[in-house]
């Protein structure tokens, strides 16, 4: 099936197409047009014109619009899940979960918009003031440009375009080249809805040329990007004067205290380290374990890891499907082998069948090994023995990333300390740092990014405050 361009509400097909192959079967599963800078500029100009109508539209229309999309998504759940499985090799069980989460994200955006409010201001609060009728409210910024990644190519699109549209903006979306048809099917639901605002959403496909045009253009007033730190750095230097929201990944860690339930912790850690083949920004990569329980936890972790089923993403019981491409497999293999050469030990895993890389647990690692200090984005986790909590939190914070960390403990004082001590955007107590609820604020510190996602928080990013004084 072909993913056509959307220049606003106009669907445009072209003869020259790129192909997307399934990373497991290597079969062609979709085709799309590689857009140019001129295509991108055209989409931006259409959005700029449409933003007048989106701003003037009623909240009731926009709410009905998103509710209609959520309903249609539910009706097409299996079809869209299969497309996710086809394009990025996401195991079908988890593809269905992503569709369900996408529906929830759209619904949450509706609720967030309905509950968005301003505030009255007491302008006579200081001696220099006087009594007025003063307040502020949120208004749409105009045009929002969205650039999304391959690992959650449906729900992460929803986290951007649903809050942006419901808050009265026009949007230009550049989805990942790895899942063009997924984005196309989702966008089509918005564009074909009976409640749609004409030309409010455009979709252009491409890579550097398209992305650079979106970033450097003066038309978008907000740029929302999820991706790598190097690209995030380029965006910050090139974006000019506009709001920029960046979610740039992480190097998630957890601490296993001696008071923790080790069986439960190992089960959850195996899930958090290897879900989506480790291709998650908050994938668990570093596990710091109190030396008193290290050996037992390592034993439990090996058992839980080896329970996971690796194979075809089309099989219902598959937990781990393929990595996204050859480059990802080569990076995972080379980083593990490099660590082994430097003295690390592989407890289990470190073998590949096609692009399926077996879940790998490493021990005897050091802080300077790439599998510990860099974001690996593969099913690899390292166990590190520490003397106590103090050593663990010092090591956990010793990273340029700060997205989400967690702790497994039944020590209340330790829990209280961790909430304060962890240098990151989110902490999780007695579960994995990979845990994310779409309703929560989500975003990191340091190199992990700027701004927050989660529908109500994204609406804050996609609107601007207007202050009013009536004398």
C-alpha positions in Angstrom: 0.0 0.0 0.0 1.2 3.5 -0.8 1.5 6.3 1.8 0.6 9.5 -0.2 1.5 13.0 0.7 -1.1 15.2 2.4 -0.8 18.8 1.4 -3.4 19.9 3.9 -6.5 18.0 3.0 -5.3 17.3 -0.5 -3.9 13.8 -1.0 -1.2 13.7 -3.6 0.4 10.6 -5.3 3.6 10.5 -7.3 5.2 7.9 -9.5 8.6 7.8 -7.9 8.4 5.9 -4.6 10.7 4.6 -1.9 10.1 1.1 -0.4 9.8 0.1 3.2 10.7 -3.6 4.0 9.8 -5.6 7.0 12.9 -6.0 9.2 12.0 -9.6 9.9 10.9 -11.0 6.6 12.7 -8.4 4.3 9.5 -8.2 2.2 8.3 -4.9 0.9 5.3 -3.8 3.1 4.8 -0.1 2.0 5.8 2.6 -0.4 6.0 6.3 0.0 7.2 9.5 -1.7 10.5 11.1 -0.6 9.5 14.7 -0.3 11.7 17.7 -1.1 12.4 21.0 0.6 9.9 22.7 -1.8 7.2 20.1 -0.8 7.9 20.9 2.8 7.7 24.6 2.3 4.4 24.1 0.4 3.0 22.2 3.4 4.1 24.8 5.8 2.5 27.6 3.8 -0.8 25.7 3.6 -0.6 25.2 7.4 0.0 28.9 7.9 -3.1 29.8 6.0 -5.1 27.1 7.7 -4.1 28.3 11.1 -6.5 31.2 10.8 -9.4 28.8 10.6 -8.0 26.4 13.3 -7.7 29.3 15.7 -11.2 30.5 14.9 -12.8 27.1 15.3 -14.7 26.2 18.4 -13.4 23.8 21.1 -16.6 21.8 20.5 -15.7 21.1 16.9 -12.1 20.1 17.8 -13.3 17.9 20.6 -15.8 16.2 18.2 -13.0 15.8 15.7 -10.7 13.9 18.0 -13.5 11.8 19.4 -14.4 10.8 15.9 -10.7 9.8 15.2 -10.6 7.8 18.4 -13.8 5.9 17.4 -12.5 5.2 13.9 -9.1 4.0 15.4 -11.0 1.5 17.5 -12.8 0.2 14.5 -9.5 -0.2 12.6 -7.5 -1.5 15.5 -6.4 -4.8 13.9 -5.6 -3.2 10.5 -3.4 -0.5 12.0 -1.7 -3.0 14.4 -0.8 -5.2 11.5 0.7 -2.2 9.7 2.8 -1.4 12.7 4.0 -5.1 12.8 4.7 -4.9 9.0 6.7 -1.7 9.0 8.8 -1.8 12.2 8.6 -5.5 13.2 6.8 -4.7 16.5 5.4 -8.0 17.9 1.7 -8.1 17.1 0.6 -8.3 20.7 2.5 -5.1 21.5 1.4 -3.5 18.2 -2.2 -3.8 19.4 -1.2 -2.3 22.8 0.3 0.7 21.0 -2.9 1.2 19.0 -4.9 1.1 22.3 -2.6 3.6 23.9 -2.9 5.8 20.8 -6.6 5.9 21.2 -6.2 6.8 24.9 -3.8 9.6 24.0 -6.3 11.1 21.6 -9.0 10.9 24.3 -6.7 12.3 26.9 -6.0 15.3 24.6 -9.7 16.0 24.5 -10.0 16.0 28.2 -6.9 18.1 28.6 -8.3 20.8 26.2 -11.7 20.8 27.9 -9.9 21.4 31.3 -7.5 24.0 30.0 -8.0 27.3 31.9 -6.6 30.7 32.5 -6.4 32.7 35.7 -7.5 36.0 37.0 -4.8 38.4 38.4 -5.1 40.8 41.3 -3.4 43.8 39.8 -3.9 45.8 43.0 -1.8 43.4 45.1 1.1 45.8 45.3 1.1 49.6 46.1 2.0 50.5 42.6 -1.0 48.7 41.1 -4.6 49.4 40.9 -7.9 47.6 40.6 -8.6 46.3 37.1 -10.2 43.3 35.5 -7.1 41.3 34.5 -6.6 37.7 33.4 -4.7 35.5 31.1 -5.7 32.7 28.7 -4.0 30.2 26.4 -4.2 30.6 22.6 -2.8 28.5 19.8 0.6 29.4 18.5 -0.4 29.0 14.9 1.7 26.2 13.2 3.3 23.3 14.9 6.0 21.1 13.1 6.3 17.6 14.4 9.1 15.1 13.8 8.6 11.6 15.1 10.7 8.4 15.5 10.4 4.7 14.6 10.1 3.0 17.9 6.5 4.1 18.7 5.5 5.4 15.3 1.8 5.6 16.1 1.5 6.7 19.7 4.4 9.2 19.6 2.7 10.8 16.6 -0.5 11.0 18.6 1.3 12.6 21.5 2.2 15.5 19.2 -0.5 16.0 16.7 -3.6 15.3 18.9 -2.7 18.0 21.5 -1.5 20.4 18.8 -4.8 20.1 16.7 -7.2 20.1 19.7 -5.6 23.3 21.0 -6.4 25.1 17.7 -3.1 24.8 15.7 -2.3 23.7 12.2 0.3 20.9 12.0 2.9 19.7 9.6 4.0 16.1 10.4 7.2 14.4 9.3 6.9 10.8 10.4 9.8 8.4 10.5 10.8 6.9 7.1 10.6 3.5 8.8 6.8 3.7 9.2 5.2 6.0 6.6 2.1 3.9 6.1 1.3 3.9 9.8 1.4 7.7 9.9 -0.5 7.9 6.7 -3.4 5.8 8.0 -3.5 7.7 11.2 -3.4 11.1 9.5 -6.1 10.0 7.1 -8.5 9.5 9.9 -8.1 13.1 10.9 -8.3 14.5 7.4 -11.4 12.5 6.4 -13.3 13.1 9.6 -16.6 15.0 9.1 -15.4 17.4 11.8 -12.0 18.1 10.2 -10.8 21.6 9.8 -9.7 22.0 6.1 -5.9 21.9 5.6 -5.2 21.7 9.3 -2.9 18.7 9.0 -0.2 18.0 6.4 2.1 15.0 6.2 5.4 15.0 4.3 7.9 12.1 4.2 11.7 12.4 4.0 14.9 12.7 5.9 17.4 15.5 6.4 16.2 17.8 3.6 12.6 17.7 4.9 13.6 17.9 8.6 16.0 20.8 8.0 13.3 22.8 6.2 10.9 22.3 9.0 13.5 23.3 11.6 14.8 26.4 9.8 11.5 27.8 8.5 10.1 30.8 10.3 6.5 29.5 9.8 6.3 27.0 12.7 6.1 28.6 16.1 6.7 25.3 17.8 8.9 22.5 16.7 8.3 19.2 18.6 11.0 16.5 18.0 11.7 13.0 19.4 15.0 11.5 18.4 18.7 11.4 19.0 20.9 13.9 20.9 23.1 14.7 17.8 20.0 15.7 15.8 18.7 17.6 18.8 21.9 19.6 19.0 21.5 20.5 15.3 17.9 21.6 15.9 18.8 23.9 18.8 21.5 25.6 16.7 19.3 25.9 13.6 15.7 26.6 14.8 15.9 30.3 15.3 13.4 32.1 17.5 10.6 29.5 18.1 9.6 27.2 20.9 11.4 23.9 20.7 10.4 20.7 22.5 12.9 17.9 22.5 12.7 14.3 23.7 16.2 13.0 23.1 16.5 9.6 24.8 18.2 8.4 27.9 20.3 5.8 29.7 17.8 4.5 32.3 19.0 2.9 35.5 17.5 1.2 38.5 18.8 0.2 42.0 18.0 -3.1 43.6 18.1 -2.7 47.3 18.7 -5.7 49.6 15.1 -5.2 51.0 13.5 -5.6 47.6 11.4 -8.5 46.3 14.1 -10.0 44.0 11.9 -12.3 42.1 9.5 -9.5 41.2 12.3 -7.1 40.5 14.0 -9.5 38.1 10.8 -10.2 36.3 10.1 -6.5 35.8 13.7 -5.7 34.9 13.7 -8.3 32.2 10.5 -6.7 30.8 11.9 -3.2 31.0 15.2 -4.0 29.5 14.0 -6.0 26.5 10.5 -4.8 25.6 10.4 -3.5 22.0 13.9 -5.1 21.6 15.3 -2.4 23.9 14.4 0.3 21.4 12.8 2.5 23.9 14.1 5.9 25.2 13.5 4.7 28.8 14.6 1.1 28.2 16.3 -0.2 31.3 20.1 -0.3 30.5 21.8 -0.2 33.9 20.9 -2.2 37.0 22.8 -1.4 40.2 22.5 -4.2 42.7 23.3 -4.2 46.4 26.3 -6.6 46.9 24.3 -8.5 49.6 21.8 -9.7 47.0 23.8 -9.4 43.8 24.4 -13.1 43.2 20.8 -14.1 43.8 19.4 -11.3 41.7 21.8 -12.1 38.8 20.5 -15.7 39.0 16.9 -14.6 38.9 17.6 -12.1 36.1 19.1 -14.8 33.9 16.1 -17.1 34.5 13.6 -14.3 33.6 15.5 -13.3 30.5 15.7 -16.8 29.1 11.9 -17.1 29.5 11.4 -14.5 26.8 10.3 -15.7 23.4 12.3 -14.4 20.4 11.0 -14.8 16.9 8.5 -13.7 14.3 6.6 -10.5 15.2 3.5 -12.0 13.6 3.4 -14.8 16.3 1.1 -14.0 19.2 3.5 -15.1 21.9 6.6 -13.4 20.6 8.1 -10.9 23.1 11.2 -9.9 21.2 11.1 -9.1 17.4 13.8 -7.7 15.2 15.9 -4.6 15.6 14.9 -1.9 13.1 17.9 -2.3 10.7 21.4 -3.7 10.1 23.1 -0.7 11.6 21.3 -1.2 14.9 22.3 -4.9 15.0 25.9 -4.0 14.1 26.0 -1.4 16.9 24.6 -3.9 19.5 27.0 -6.7 18.5 30.1 -4.5 18.4 29.4 -2.8 21.8 28.8 -6.1 23.5 31.9 -7.7 22.0 34.0 -4.6 22.8 32.9 -4.8 26.4 33.8 -8.5 26.5 37.3 -7.7 25.2 37.6 -5.2 28.0 36.7 -7.7 30.7 32.9 -7.8 30.8 31.1 -11.2 31.1 28.0 -12.2 29.1 25.6 -13.9 31.5 23.1 -14.8 28.7 22.4 -13.7 25.1 24.8 -12.1 22.6 23.7 -13.9 19.5 21.6 -12.9 16.5 19.3 -14.6 14.1 18.7 -12.2 11.3 17.9 -8.9 12.9 16.6 -10.7 16.0 19.2 -10.0 18.7 18.8 -12.2 21.7 18.3 -10.4 25.1 21.7 -9.9 26.6 22.6 -9.6 30.3 26.2 -8.3 31.0 28.2 -8.5 34.2 31.6 -7.3 35.3 31.1 -4.1 33.4 32.9 -0.8 34.0 31.4 2.7 34.0 33.3 3.7 30.8 32.1 0.9 28.6 29.7 2.0 25.8 27.0 -0.4 26.9 26.9 1.4 30.3 27.6 5.1 29.5 25.9 5.5 26.1 22.3 4.8 24.9 22.5 1.4 23.3 18.9 1.2 22.0 19.0 -2.6 21.8 18.1 -5.5 24.1 21.2 -5.2 26.3 21.3 -4.6 30.1 24.2 -4.5 32.5 24.3 -5.6 36.1 26.6 -3.6 38.4 27.5 -4.7 42.0 27.5 -1.8 44.5 28.1 -1.5 48.2 25.0 0.5 49.0 22.4 3.0 47.9 24.9 5.9 48.1 27.2 4.3 45.6 24.3 3.3 43.4 22.8 6.8 43.2 26.2 8.4 42.5 26.7 6.0 39.6 23.2 6.3 38.3 23.5 10.1 38.1 26.9 9.9 36.5 25.5 10.2 33.0 24.8 13.1 30.6 21.2 11.7 30.3 18.3 12.2 32.7 15.1 10.8 31.5 13.7 8.3 34.0 15.3 6.2 36.8 13.8 3.8 39.3 14.4 1.9 42.5 13.2 -1.4 44.0 13.2 -1.1 47.8 11.0 -1.6 50.9 12.9 1.1 52.8 10.8 4.2 53.2 13.7 6.5 54.0 15.5 5.3 50.9 12.5 5.9 48.8 12.2 9.5 50.1 15.9 10.1 49.4 15.8 8.7 45.9 12.9 11.0 44.9 15.2 13.9 45.7 18.5 12.5 44.7 17.7 11.1 41.3 18.9 13.6 38.6 16.2 13.0 36.0 12.8 14.0 34.8 10.9 11.1 36.3 11.3 8.5 39.0 9.5 5.2 39.6 9.4 3.4 42.9 9.2 -0.4 42.9 9.0 -0.8 39.2 11.0 -0.2 36.1 12.0 3.2 34.7 10.5 2.0 31.4 7.1 2.5 33.0 5.2 5.3 31.3 1.6 6.3 31.5 0.4 8.5 28.7 -1.4 10.9 31.0 1.7 11.8 33.0 4.3 14.5 32.3 7.1 12.9 30.4 10.4 14.5 29.6 14.0 14.6 30.8 16.8 16.7 32.1 20.3 17.3 30.8 20.8 15.8 27.4 17.5 14.0 27.6 15.7 17.0 26.3 13.6 20.1 26.8 9.9 20.3 27.6 7.2 17.8 28.5 4.9 15.4 26.7 1.7 14.0 28.0 -1.5 15.6 26.5 -2.1 18.3 29.1 1.6 19.2 29.2 1.9 19.2 25.4 -1.0 21.6 25.1 1.0 24.0 27.3 3.9 23.6 24.8 1.6 24.2 21.8 -0.2 27.3 23.2 1.0 30.7 24.3 -0.3 32.9 27.1 -2.1 36.1 26.3 -2.4 38.6 29.2 -5.5 40.9 29.3 -6.0 44.0 31.4 -9.4 45.9 31.3 -9.2 49.2 33.1 
